[in-house]
């Protein structure tokens, strides 16, 4: 994370107009002074989202660097405004991926930013499905330490903690065109993931084809991942079944 003043300057100079406007949407939210948070390394419960392009390596394999830049800028242009629209903040841009945080310390909400995070994730996944910019999202709620890392030569505002490690593991096994969460977590409960029949979480169990399901996970401390995935709208939309 960088200072809001520097972010404003960078957006004004480099970003598309609508991205800059979306960032200024955050002024609609009541935000606290964050100096004491990052200086003191405060631990808070927030929600983090890792959103990244599906199969971007194949798309960019034959592109020259300037074309890759244009491709990634299109991704940022589509996704960044939606983060700011619900009061989120960007932690890092990682090439074809973005790590964003919702809730405290930026917005004071009782659910740790979970509702805003899921609203963002569902919107961008559904909006970009079956386009060259289609994405997958991993969502994890938990404790994070907001702090300053680095030394006198370089430092940055960021967040650390096991919640981030779990988020990255989840992203590594996430379904394409889907919002992915660990089964049995508050995120899972918020997505109303309880099936209508008892399902062994160690088995693959999809109860609505190509829309949502549970899959087995190996080598991760959670039994399963729950995901909501969107079908090709040109082949008959199932969006209405999810009541999103």
PETARA-V553318 format. One record per run of one state. SS is the DSSP state (alpha for helix, beta for strand, coil for the rest). FROM is the first residue (numbers start at 0). LEN is the number of residues. If there is no record, write none. Layout:
BEGIN
((SS & FROM & LEN) (SS & FROM & LEN))
END
This chain:
BEGIN
((coil & 0 & 3) (alpha & 3 & 11) (coil & 14 & 2) (alpha & 16 & 12) (coil & 28 & 6) (alpha & 34 & 6) (coil & 40 & 1) (beta & 41 & 12) (coil & 53 & 2) (alpha & 55 & 5) (coil & 60 & 4) (alpha & 64 & 21) (coil & 85 & 3) (beta & 88 & 6) (coil & 94 & 2) (beta & 96 & 6) (coil & 102 & 11) (alpha & 113 & 15) (coil & 128 & 6) (beta & 134 & 16) (coil & 150 & 4) (beta & 154 & 6) (coil & 160 & 1) (alpha & 161 & 11) (coil & 172 & 5) (beta & 177 & 5) (coil & 182 & 3) (alpha & 185 & 5) (coil & 190 & 14) (beta & 204 & 4) (coil & 208 & 3) (beta & 211 & 5) (coil & 216 & 7) (beta & 223 & 6) (coil & 229 & 3) (alpha & 232 & 3) (coil & 235 & 3) (alpha & 238 & 4) (coil & 242 & 2))
END
